[in-house]
Amino acid sequence: MLHSALTGIGRRRAAPAAIRAAAPACIVPSPTITTTPPRPTRASLQSTVLRQGGDHARRWSSTVAALDAPSMFSTKHYDRTCPCGRITSDHVGQRVQLVGWVESIRKLSSDLVFIPLRDGYGKCQLVLRGGNDAVWSALDNVSIESVVYVEGVVAKRPEKDVLGNDNYEVEVDVLELVNKADRLPVHLFSKDPLPSEDVRLKYRYLDLRRPALQHNLRARSTALHAIRTSFLAHDFVEIETPTLFKTTPEGAREFLVPTRRAGHFYALTQSPQQYKQLLMAAGMDRYFQVARCYRDEDQRADRQPEFTQIDVEMTLATPAKIKQVIEECTLATVQAVLGKTLPAAPFPSFSYEHVMNTYGSDKPDVRFGLEIQQWKNEYLPSDMRDTYVIDVLHVPQAEVGAVSNSVLKKWASEAKKHGVFVIKIKDDRHPTLPFLAHPFPESLAAGDVLCLAVRPAVARGGSTPMGKWRTRMIQHLALTPSTDLAFLWVEGFPLFTPTALDDKPTHAIGHAGTTESAWTATHHPFTAPQPDHVHLLRDDPGAVMGQHYDLVLNGFEIGGGSIRIHDARLQQYVFEVLGMDESQTARFAHLLDALRFGCPPHGGIALGLDRLMAVLLSAPSIRDVIAFPKSSGAELMVESPSRVDAAQLAEYAIQVVETAATK
């Protein structure tokens, strides 16, 4: 039994010394590794994923068999004087105990080895000198990324050898191998480029050892502490709400959770929106929560199927009160994470109409100037003057330098895909464009570049064609931002958006029901209209403005909120405007009842924690600030989502119907 167990282990790796000592008659060959294994490609990674289950089963079955000799394994406890990255001048001359990962082994000679030892707080250099046979014997079994325990005396490094903040080294006289690392499937600490993101996500626990990601997760923890401290100082109560909810047509596509009651499903909460309104009806007055939310959306760089938001609600709220609380919280978070003190003055606030006209986006990055102008009236043909405008982006040659014809041609080709025309001003100030009925203004100089796009006079949606092109031009021109962080508020949104311009799923409010509505909720169906616009709900819903406000940072929406409807009759009427039938309205019976039983006026906001942290830390994706993110809706590390067996499906009375898309 013992012989077969040891042989099974030997096929994959060298048997530990303790096992060899316990079974001297068994000869277990140790593999010789002379080359660095190649990094997995995307194709090989997919192949690895497919056969991983079998490999793991074989690996762990042999280990379980070997447990017949439990004394061969160690569960020894280790302690440390301090983390590797926190050795200071106070430790010089003192003896320390350290535990960490071996980042590399540099053998300068047969009597001198340097090892960078790393833990979650940083790293320090170990110095191993000849003359200590026990240390050198232990070193023979150490591989890259093995966990080791060392003891030694701290010394200050010679000035010529100091690199960055590594001012100290440890002269090692005790070294123990705590856990030997197998050959790593990815190499994250060499000078070579990082492996692809898919490979790193497959081995996320290794990727998280990188200092950059360690820093991001620790900064996230610091931010959460600052956020909680700020809200608690304003008498908010942190309350947890359920994750298992019911399906309601709020907007996003939901994740359904089956139950053993055939045909009955939970839905994971898209947000705690309805629960927090119910808490206001319950008299909790001021609520906040670090909430997990779930939406089955198409994957983008700034979205995840599960994400974290800072959820906030308060009674007797006004937009001004909400803004004050959130601004104080945001400034405290920036100070805690970045050590920056931003001006305490209120964040600038702009109307939706202004940002759509000036920047072509409802979440503009205002740090680069490059504002959009509108040409109207005489610049348009007579039949277009009442309903259209020309968006104009002027790029003066005096500010950006001359633009070559080859570059201009590339811009023009790309801009055309956005519905934008790019023109360089020449002597002829009346180019042939189908929508232009007037020569260019005399104020334009030869060599200036103009970008032009015609659009409806009233902008709707999240961006205009020129707004999208403005973002590209900022990149093409490599403009320098005027500041690191530009917070601003956008408010004055229309309460409703035409269904044709909305991208909500087909079962959402305004889409489902017996009759498809012409309108969907711009924010969500619980947003209150402006008090002086209530009378427009029946005859002119498109003219109704909502009490909705968004918080924007550097071109990213990091928060959105509104004053809520607290009158059940008004809420019912808004549902009707959205085309909800009786069955849809019945799904919100609990909320309508709460409003009928005396609910005070209230409002709130939700901040996207993942997106906020990504912007503050200049991360290219929110995946870089989440411990275990999804990629394209899947988690490669644990292979989820996964299939379940027939017995589980039967228990939930579910039958899977295979389609071409699911095979």
Secondary structure as the mmCIF struct_conf table of DSSP 4:
data_model
#
loop_
_struct_conf.conf_type_id
_struct_conf.id
_struct_conf.beg_label_comp_id
_struct_conf.beg_label_asym_id
_struct_conf.beg_label_seq_id
_struct_conf.end_label_comp_id
_struct_conf.end_label_asym_id
_struct_conf.end_label_seq_id
HELX_RH_AL_P HELX_RH_AL_P1 LEU A 2 ARG A 12
BEND BEND1 ARG A 13 ARG A 13
HELX_LH_PP_P HELX_LH_PP_P1 ALA A 14 PRO A 16
HELX_RH_AL_P HELX_RH_AL_P2 ALA A 17 ALA A 22
TURN_TY1_P TURN_TY1_P1 PRO A 24 ALA A 25
HELX_LH_PP_P HELX_LH_PP_P2 PRO A 29 THR A 32
BEND BEND2 THR A 35 THR A 35
HELX_LH_PP_P HELX_LH_PP_P3 THR A 36 THR A 41
HELX_RH_AL_P HELX_RH_AL_P3 ARG A 42 ALA A 66
TURN_TY1_P TURN_TY1_P2 LEU A 67 ASP A 68
BEND BEND3 ALA A 69 ALA A 69
HELX_RH_3T_P HELX_RH_3T_P1 PRO A 70 MET A 72
BEND BEND4 PHE A 73 PHE A 73
BEND BEND5 THR A 81 CYS A 82
HELX_RH_3T_P HELX_RH_3T_P2 CYS A 84 ARG A 86
HELX_RH_3T_P HELX_RH_3T_P3 SER A 89 HIS A 91
STRN STRN1 VAL A 92 VAL A 92
TURN_TY1_P TURN_TY1_P3 GLY A 93 GLY A 93
BEND BEND6 GLN A 94 GLN A 94
STRN STRN2 ARG A 95 VAL A 102
STRN STRN3 ARG A 106 SER A 109
TURN_TY1_P TURN_TY1_P4 SER A 110 ASP A 111
STRN STRN4 LEU A 112 ASP A 119
TURN_TY1_P TURN_TY1_P5 GLY A 120 TYR A 121
STRN STRN5 GLY A 122 ARG A 129
TURN_TY1_P TURN_TY1_P6 GLY A 130 GLY A 131
HELX_RH_AL_P HELX_RH_AL_P4 ASP A 133 LEU A 139
TURN_TY1_P TURN_TY1_P7 ASP A 140 ASN A 141
TURN_TY1_P TURN_TY1_P8 ILE A 144 GLU A 145
STRN STRN6 VAL A 147 LYS A 156
HELX_LH_PP_P HELX_LH_PP_P4 ARG A 157 PRO A 158
HELX_RH_3T_P HELX_RH_3T_P4 GLU A 159 ASP A 161
STRN STRN7 LEU A 163 LEU A 163
TURN_TY1_P TURN_TY1_P9 GLY A 164 ASN A 165
STRN STRN8 ASP A 166 ASP A 166
STRN STRN9 TYR A 168 ASN A 179
HELX_LH_PP_P HELX_LH_PP_P5 LYS A 180 LEU A 184
BEND BEND7 PRO A 185 VAL A 186
BEND BEND8 PHE A 189 ASP A 192
HELX_LH_PP_P HELX_LH_PP_P6 PRO A 193 SER A 196
HELX_RH_AL_P HELX_RH_AL_P5 GLU A 197 LYS A 202
TURN_TY1_P TURN_TY1_P10 TYR A 203 TYR A 203
HELX_RH_AL_P HELX_RH_AL_P6 ARG A 204 ASP A 207
TURN_TY1_P TURN_TY1_P11 LEU A 208 ARG A 209
BEND BEND9 ARG A 210 ARG A 210
HELX_RH_AL_P HELX_RH_AL_P7 PRO A 211 ALA A 233
TURN_TY1_P TURN_TY1_P12 HIS A 234 ASP A 235
STRN STRN10 VAL A 237 GLU A 238
BEND BEND10 THR A 243 THR A 243
STRN STRN11 LEU A 244 PHE A 245
BEND BEND11 GLU A 250 ALA A 252
HELX_LH_PP_P HELX_LH_PP_P7 ARG A 253 PHE A 255
STRN STRN12 LEU A 256 PRO A 258
BEND BEND12 ARG A 260 ARG A 261
TURN_TY1_P TURN_TY1_P13 ALA A 262 GLY A 263
STRN STRN13 PHE A 265 LEU A 268
BEND BEND13 GLN A 270 GLN A 270
BEND BEND14 PRO A 272 PRO A 272
HELX_RH_AL_P HELX_RH_AL_P8 GLN A 273 ALA A 281
TURN_TY1_P TURN_TY1_P14 ALA A 282 GLY A 283
STRN STRN14 ARG A 286 TYR A 294
TURN_TY1_P TURN_TY1_P15 ALA A 301 ASP A 302
BEND BEND15 PRO A 305 PRO A 305
STRN STRN15 GLU A 306 THR A 315
TURN_TY1_P TURN_TY1_P16 LEU A 316 LEU A 316
HELX_RH_AL_P HELX_RH_AL_P9 PRO A 319 LEU A 338
BEND BEND16 ALA A 345 ALA A 345
HELX_LH_PP_P HELX_LH_PP_P8 PRO A 346 PRO A 348
STRN STRN16 SER A 349 SER A 351
HELX_RH_AL_P HELX_RH_AL_P10 TYR A 352 THR A 358
TURN_TY1_P TURN_TY1_P17 TYR A 359 TYR A 359
BEND BEND17 GLY A 360 GLY A 360
STRN STRN17 SER A 361 SER A 361
BEND BEND18 ASP A 362 LYS A 363
TURN_TY1_P TURN_TY1_P18 ARG A 367 PHE A 368
STRN STRN18 ILE A 372 TRP A 375
HELX_RH_3T_P HELX_RH_3T_P5 ASN A 377 TYR A 379
BEND BEND19 LEU A 380 LEU A 380
HELX_RH_3T_P HELX_RH_3T_P6 SER A 382 MET A 384
TURN_TY1_P TURN_TY1_P19 ARG A 385 THR A 387
STRN STRN19 TYR A 388 VAL A 395
HELX_RH_AL_P HELX_RH_AL_P11 GLN A 397 VAL A 400
HELX_RH_AL_P HELX_RH_AL_P12 ASN A 405 LYS A 416
TURN_TY1_P TURN_TY1_P20 LYS A 417 GLY A 419
STRN STRN20 PHE A 421 LYS A 424
BEND BEND20 ASP A 427 ASP A 427
TURN_TY1_P TURN_TY1_P21 PRO A 434 PHE A 435
BEND BEND21 HIS A 438 HIS A 438
HELX_LH_PP_P HELX_LH_PP_P9 PRO A 439 PRO A 441
TURN_TY1_P TURN_TY1_P22 GLU A 442 SER A 443
BEND BEND22 LEU A 444 LEU A 444
HELX_LH_PP_P HELX_LH_PP_P10 ALA A 445 ALA A 445
TURN_TY1_P TURN_TY1_P23 ALA A 446 GLY A 447
STRN STRN21 VAL A 449 PRO A 456
BEND BEND23 ALA A 457 VAL A 458
BEND BEND24 GLY A 461 GLY A 462
STRN STRN22 SER A 463 SER A 463
HELX_RH_AL_P HELX_RH_AL_P13 PRO A 465 HIS A 476
TURN_TY1_P TURN_TY1_P24 LEU A 477 ALA A 478
HELX_LH_PP_P HELX_LH_PP_P11 LEU A 479 PRO A 481
BEND BEND25 SER A 482 SER A 482
BEND BEND26 ASP A 484 ASP A 484
STRN STRN23 PHE A 487 GLU A 491
STRN STRN24 PRO A 494 PRO A 494
BEND BEND27 LEU A 495 LEU A 495
STRN STRN25 PHE A 496 PRO A 498
HELX_RH_3T_P HELX_RH_3T_P7 THR A 499 LEU A 501
TURN_TY1_P TURN_TY1_P25 THR A 506 HIS A 507
BEND BEND28 ALA A 508 ALA A 508
TURN_TY1_P TURN_TY1_P26 ILE A 509 HIS A 511
BEND BEND29 ALA A 512 THR A 515
BEND BEND30 ALA A 518 ALA A 518
STRN STRN26 TRP A 519 ALA A 521
BEND BEND31 THR A 522 HIS A 523
TURN_TY1_P TURN_TY1_P27 PRO A 525 PHE A 526
STRN STRN27 THR A 527 THR A 527
HELX_LH_PP_P HELX_LH_PP_P12 ALA A 528 ALA A 528
STRN STRN28 PRO A 529 PRO A 529
HELX_LH_PP_P HELX_LH_PP_P13 GLN A 530 GLN A 530
HELX_RH_3T_P HELX_RH_3T_P8 PRO A 531 LEU A 536
TURN_TY1_P TURN_TY1_P28 LEU A 537 ASP A 539
HELX_RH_3T_P HELX_RH_3T_P9 PRO A 541 ALA A 543
HELX_LH_PP_P HELX_LH_PP_P14 VAL A 544 VAL A 544
STRN STRN29 MET A 545 GLY A 546
BEND BEND32 GLN A 547 GLN A 547
STRN STRN30 HIS A 548 LEU A 553
TURN_TY1_P TURN_TY1_P29 ASN A 554 GLY A 555
STRN STRN31 PHE A 556 ILE A 563
STRN STRN32 ARG A 564 ARG A 564
HELX_LH_PP_P HELX_LH_PP_P15 ILE A 565 ILE A 565
HELX_RH_AL_P HELX_RH_AL_P14 ALA A 568 VAL A 577
TURN_TY1_P TURN_TY1_P30 LEU A 578 GLY A 579
HELX_RH_AL_P HELX_RH_AL_P15 GLU A 582 ALA A 586
TURN_TY1_P TURN_TY1_P31 ARG A 587 PHE A 588
HELX_RH_AL_P HELX_RH_AL_P16 ALA A 589 ARG A 596
TURN_TY1_P TURN_TY1_P32 PHE A 597 GLY A 598
HELX_LH_PP_P HELX_LH_PP_P16 CYS A 599 PRO A 601
STRN STRN33 HIS A 602 GLY A 608
HELX_RH_AL_P HELX_RH_AL_P17 LEU A 609 LEU A 616
TURN_TY1_P TURN_TY1_P33 LEU A 617 SER A 618
BEND BEND33 PRO A 620 SER A 621
HELX_RH_3T_P HELX_RH_3T_P10 ILE A 622 VAL A 625
BEND BEND34 ILE A 626 PHE A 628
STRN STRN34 SER A 631 SER A 631
TURN_TY1_P TURN_TY1_P34 SER A 632 GLY A 633
STRN STRN35 ALA A 634 GLU A 635
TURN_TY1_P TURN_TY1_P35 LEU A 636 GLU A 639
STRN STRN36 SER A 640 SER A 640
BEND BEND35 PRO A 641 PRO A 641
HELX_RH_AL_P HELX_RH_AL_P18 ALA A 646 GLU A 651
TURN_TY1_P TURN_TY1_P36 TYR A 652 ALA A 653
TURN_TY1_P TURN_TY1_P37 ALA A 660 THR A 662
#
